[in-house]
Amino acid sequence: MTAGKDRKPSPLWKLMPARAYVPPTGPRPAEVGFVRPSRDVGEPELRPLRVDDDWRVVRILDLLPAAETPQDALPLLLVAASVTQGPGRVYELADKARGTHLRSLGRVEGLLAEPAAHRHGDFLARLVEGGRLALTELGEVRTRADNDRDPDVSRPYGLRLLDLLVLVDHVGSAIGAHEVARRAHPAGVSFARALVEAAPEPDFAETWVERLMGSPLRGVRLFWPREYDRLLLVFDDGRLAYDPAGGIHSPDL
């Protein structure tokens, strides 16, 4: 590890103060027709994920919450998998989730206006609001993930736990929006809703790893042991990496 005093300054940041402001990226809230909600954020959510410039995988995984509902499991597993691959893959996940929202939002908005889809109105409205918010917040997550790619470059802001929690929310809504948009009719919404609100099956989860992770995972994989009723993220040597239902992780790396 390069000593702190020897770390090379980034040309993008060398003329800025040590705790510079990072401007938001993406469309402004007024440009997408909604008021950006405030988030309940405390000091733990704002601590840097790196400790002494080190990306400690299992320590970061231990910060992730357990899934509150079955549909939360897949977004949490995808974010946990990106953490094991490093900040560059967190960037890719945020970027691909944002692209999914951009492609799907118009179709979901169109369905929301159809009288035949009225019984799914609350579900579709949540997807639309989530997609609009994602266009703003995922750009900010990408910025901080990009700052974190090179630990030997002194930059003021990298990833926080809050970024991972925001990413979980928007990966979940991206999956829902995509599944609805590819079946853009009332019957298709019923099927898509049942699909995304259930606990993820292995094939469905692997499909979304391929869509949102960019390239195959290294050193980890999704696994459904016979003695469990859910998918887990495990290291290739069999150690548990992340369990969406909670549990004990492996010793820190």
N, C-alpha and C positions, 0 to 999 in steps of 0.2 A: 504494500500500500504506500503510495506516494505521501510523504510528509506534507502537512497542511501548508507550510510556508513555501513548499516547492511546487504547489499546484499551479498549473498554467491558467491565466485568466482567459475567459472566453472573449473573443473580439466583439460579440454582441453585447456583453455586459460590462466590459472593463471600464467604461466611462460612467457607469451608473453607481449609485450608492449601494452599500452592502445589503440593505433590505429594500430593494427597489420594488415599485408597484408593477405588477404584471397585468396589463389591460385585458379585459375580456375579449374573446374572439367569437366569430360567428354573428348571426343576425341579432340585432338588439330586440329586446322583448316587444317593443312597440311595433316592430316590423313584422312580427308574426302573430299579432293580434291577441296577446294575453299579457297579464301582469305576472311577472316572475315571482313565484312564492319565496318566502324566506325559509331557511332551514334552521332547525334547532342544532346549533353547533357549539360544542364545548372545547376546552383545551386539548383533551385527548385526540379529538378528531383532527386537530390542526398540527399535531406534532409531525415532523418529517419521518417518513418511513425508513430512511437510511439512518443508521446509528454509526457515528464515526466514519462517515462516507461508505459504509458497508451495507450492501443489500442482503440482509439476513432473511432468507426465504421463510423458514418455519416461524420465526418471530413475527413476520408480517402476516402469515396465514393464521396465527393465533389471534390476531386482531379482528379477523372477519367474524361476523355474527353467524349464528345458526339460522336456518331457514324457518320463517314463521308459518309459511304455508307450502304445500307441495310445489306450487308454481315458482316459488323463490329458489328452489334447489338448483335448477340448471344455470341461471345467471350467476349464482354464487360459485358454482363449480367452474364456470368459464373464467370468472375473474380470478379465482384461486389458481387456475392453470396458467393464466397470463403472468401472475406474480412469480411462479416457479421458473418462468422463462426470462424474467428480467424486465426492466422498464421499457425496453424497445417493443416487447410484445404487448405490454399494457397500452402503449401508444397505438399499435396496430388494432387492438381490440376496440379502443375508443373510436378510431377512425372508421373501421368497418361498420360498427354499430351506427355511427352518424350517417354513413352512406346508406345503410338499410332504411333508416328513418326518412331520408331525403327521397328515396325511391317509393316508399310505401305511403307517405303521409297523404298525398292527394287522393289516392283510392280509398283510404279509410275515411277521409272527410266526405267523399262522395257517398259512401255507404251510410254514413251518419245522417245524411239528408233524405235517404230513401224511407218512405213510410213502411215498407215491408220489413225493414230491419229495426223497427221501433223497439221491439222487445229486447234488443241488444244495445239499446241506446246508451246506457250507463257504461257498458264495457267499451263501446266504440269511442265515447267521449273521453274516457280515461286514456285510451291509446292516442287520440289526437292531442290532448293536452301534454301527455308524456313525450310525444314526438316533437312538439313545438319547443318544449323545455330542453329536450335533448340537443336540438340544433345550437342552442347557446352553451349549455353546460359541457357537452362533450368536446367542444372546441377548447375550452379551458383545461379540461383534463389532458387533452393532447399536448397543450403547451407545457404543462408541468411534467408530463412524462418525457417529453423531448428534453427538457432541462436536466432530467435525471439520467439520461442515457450514458453520459460520460462522467463518472465520479471524480475524475482528475481535473475537471474544469470547474472553476469557482463560479457558480450561478446562484442567484438569491433564492429562488423558489423551485423545489422539486415536489414530488408526489407526497400527499398526506393521506391518512385513513379516509378523510372525507371524500377524496377523489375516488377511492375504491367503492365507497358506499353509493356515490352518485353513479358510478359506472354500473354497479349491480342493477340499480333502478332502470337505467336506460338500455342495458342489454336485455332485460326482461321485456320492456315495452317494445324493443326492436323485434324480438322474436314474435311477439303477439301481432305487431303490425304487419310483418312479412307474411305470416300464415294467413291473416285475414285478406291482405291485398292479393295474394295468389288465388284466392277463392272469393272474388268480389261479388258475392250474391248472398241473400239471406241464409240459404241452407249452408253455404260454405262458411259463413260466420259461425254458425252453430258448431260445425265440425272443428273449425280452428279454435274456437273457445274451449271446447272439450279437450283438445290436444294440448293447449298451453297451460290449462288450469290443473292438469293432472301431474303426478310425479313423473319425471322424464324417463322414458325407456332408453336402453343403451343405444339403439340405432338412431333414435331421434337426437340424442345428445351428441353422438359422433358426427351427425350431419351438421350440427351447429358449431362444433369444434372446427370442422373443415371450412364452413362459411365465414366464421368470424376470427379465427386464429391465424389465418394466412398461410401457415405451413405446419407440418406435423409437430406434435409436442415432443420435446426431448427430455428424457429422464423421468417422465411421469405419464400416467395413463388413467383413463376412466375404467373403473372395475366394479362389478356387481357380485360380491361374494354370495355363495349359497345361503350362508347364515344371516344375511342382511336382507332387508326389504327395500334397499335403495342403492343408488349409485354413490361411489366414493371416488376420490382422487387419491391415487397411491403412487409412490415412487416405484421405479422399475425393480428395485430390490425387495418390494413387498411392504415396505413401511407405509403407514398411513400418512398422507399429506394433508387432506382436508375431508371432513365429514360434514355435510350440510345439516345434519341433525345434531351437531355438536359432538364433543368427545375429546379424547386426549391425542395430541399430535406427537410426532416423533421428537427426540431431542434436537435442540437447535443445531443448525449447520454452521 
